[in-house]
């Protein structure tokens, strides 16, 4: 496979990863990242101008994907902490109720 074709394939896989992230399909995104890795590491330093444009697009998509992933992680952590707080409040309420009866 020539380098331009390889970079084009990596770009297509990068778009698939981006779609999975937009759908919050984290397992699917992880599988796609793992499948893309050998292709990504096969890209050589010397590239045609066309391939360089695609590589820059890959980098931009990867940066946006990382930002979206970090935001989703932070939101999930916040929701988890809030749920644990509600659970703790319910336990305290039940403990107090059990003492009264």
DRENKE-270222 format. One record per residue (C-alpha): residue number from 1; z, y, x; residue in one letter; chain. Coordinates in steps of 0.02 Angstrom, whole numbers, m for minus. Example, Ala and Ser with C-alpha at 12.3 -4.5 7.8 and 13.67 -1.06 7.14 Angstrom:
+-----+--------+--------+--------+------+------+
! pos !     pz !     py !     px ! code ! unit !
+-----+--------+--------+--------+------+------+
!   1 !    390 !   m225 !    615 !    A !    A !
!   2 !    357 !    m53 !    684 !    S !    A !
+-----+--------+--------+--------+------+------+
//
This chain:
+-----+--------+--------+--------+------+------+
! pos !     pz !     py !     px ! code ! unit !
+-----+--------+--------+--------+------+------+
!   1 !      0 !      0 !      0 !    X !    A !
!   2 !    m47 !    168 !     74 !    X !    A !
!   3 !     83 !    307 !     83 !    X !    A !
!   4 !     12 !    414 !    m58 !    X !    A !
!   5 !     12 !    264 !   m175 !    X !    A !
!   6 !    189 !    221 !   m120 !    X !    A !
!   7 !    251 !    398 !   m151 !    X !    A !
!   8 !    163 !    399 !   m321 !    X !    A !
!   9 !    254 !    236 !   m365 !    X !    A !
!  10 !    421 !    309 !   m310 !    X !    A !
!  11 !    388 !    464 !   m415 !    X !    A !
!  12 !    352 !    357 !   m567 !    X !    A !
!  13 !    513 !    260 !   m539 !    X !    A !
!  14 !    606 !    424 !   m518 !    X !    A !
!  15 !    543 !    482 !   m688 !    X !    A !
!  16 !    606 !    318 !   m762 !    X !    A !
!  17 !    777 !    347 !   m684 !    X !    A !
!  18 !    779 !    523 !   m755 !    X !    A !
!  19 !    738 !    457 !   m930 !    X !    A !
!  20 !    878 !    329 !   m917 !    X !    A !
!  21 !   1002 !    464 !   m866 !    X !    A !
!  22 !    946 !    577 !  m1009 !    X !    A !
!  23 !    982 !    432 !  m1128 !    X !    A !
!  24 !   1151 !    401 !  m1042 !    X !    A !
!  25 !   1090 !    226 !   m997 !    X !    A !
!  26 !   1194 !    218 !   m838 !    X !    A !
!  27 !   1171 !     31 !   m810 !    X !    A !
!  28 !    983 !     48 !   m829 !    X !    A !
!  29 !    981 !    197 !   m712 !    X !    A !
!  30 !   1080 !     97 !   m585 !    X !    A !
!  31 !    958 !    m48 !   m593 !    X !    A !
!  32 !    811 !     70 !   m572 !    X !    A !
!  33 !    892 !    157 !   m423 !    X !    A !
!  34 !    921 !    m12 !   m340 !    X !    A !
!  35 !    741 !    m63 !   m374 !    X !    A !
!  36 !    675 !    101 !   m306 !    X !    A !
!  37 !    776 !     97 !   m145 !    X !    A !
!  38 !    662 !    m17 !    m41 !    X !    A !
!  39 !    511 !     87 !    m88 !    X !    A !
!  40 !    602 !    249 !    m51 !    X !    A !
!  41 !    654 !    191 !    122 !    X !    A !
!  42 !    474 !    138 !    159 !    X !    A !
!  43 !    410 !    316 !    146 !    X !    A !
!  44 !    357 !    379 !    317 !    X !    A !
!  45 !    386 !    553 !    388 !    X !    A !
!  46 !    203 !    600 !    406 !    X !    A !
!  47 !    126 !    629 !    235 !    X !    A !
!  48 !    m25 !    711 !    157 !    X !    A !
!  49 !     m2 !    878 !     68 !    X !    A !
!  50 !    m22 !    788 !   m100 !    X !    A !
!  51 !    115 !    663 !    m55 !    X !    A !
!  52 !    228 !    804 !      6 !    X !    A !
!  53 !    215 !    888 !   m164 !    X !    A !
!  54 !    265 !    726 !   m248 !    X !    A !
!  55 !    410 !    704 !   m126 !    X !    A !
!  56 !    473 !    878 !   m168 !    X !    A !
!  57 !    463 !    833 !   m352 !    X !    A !
!  58 !    562 !    674 !   m318 !    X !    A !
!  59 !    694 !    776 !   m228 !    X !    A !
!  60 !    705 !    902 !   m370 !    X !    A !
!  61 !    720 !    765 !   m502 !    X !    A !
!  62 !    852 !    675 !   m397 !    X !    A !
!  63 !    953 !    836 !   m380 !    X !    A !
!  64 !    945 !    867 !   m568 !    X !    A !
!  65 !    991 !    686 !   m602 !    X !    A !
!  66 !   1142 !    699 !   m487 !    X !    A !
!  67 !   1198 !    859 !   m575 !    X !    A !
!  68 !   1179 !    778 !   m746 !    X !    A !
!  69 !   1272 !    623 !   m688 !    X !    A !
!  70 !   1415 !    727 !   m618 !    X !    A !
!  71 !   1428 !    826 !   m778 !    X !    A !
!  72 !   1429 !    668 !   m884 !    X !    A !
!  73 !   1563 !    591 !   m771 !    X !    A !
!  74 !   1671 !    747 !   m788 !    X !    A !
!  75 !   1651 !    747 !   m977 !    X !    A !
!  76 !   1697 !    563 !   m988 !    X !    A !
!  77 !   1851 !    592 !   m879 !    X !    A !
!  78 !   1904 !    736 !   m992 !    X !    A !
!  79 !   1880 !    630 !  m1149 !    X !    A !
!  80 !   1976 !    485 !  m1070 !    X !    A !
!  81 !   2123 !    597 !  m1022 !    X !    A !
!  82 !   2126 !    672 !  m1197 !    X !    A !
!  83 !   2124 !    499 !  m1276 !    X !    A !
!  84 !   2264 !    440 !  m1162 !    X !    A !
!  85 !   2365 !    594 !  m1211 !    X !    A !
!  86 !   2341 !    555 !  m1395 !    X !    A !
!  87 !   2390 !    374 !  m1365 !    X !    A !
!  88 !   2548 !    428 !  m1274 !    X !    A !
!  89 !   2592 !    546 !  m1418 !    X !    A !
!  90 !   2568 !    405 !  m1544 !    X !    A !
!  91 !   2679 !    290 !  m1440 !    X !    A !
!  92 !   2816 !    422 !  m1433 !    X !    A !
!  93 !   2803 !    449 !  m1620 !    X !    A !
!  94 !   2816 !    263 !  m1653 !    X !    A !
!  95 !   2965 !    248 !  m1535 !    X !    A !
!  96 !   3056 !    387 !  m1625 !    X !    A !
!  97 !   3012 !    314 !  m1794 !    X !    A !
!  98 !   3078 !    143 !  m1742 !    X !    A !
!  99 !   3244 !    220 !  m1688 !    X !    A !
! 100 !   3268 !    302 !  m1858 !    X !    A !
! 101 !   3240 !    144 !  m1961 !    X !    A !
+-----+--------+--------+--------+------+------+
//
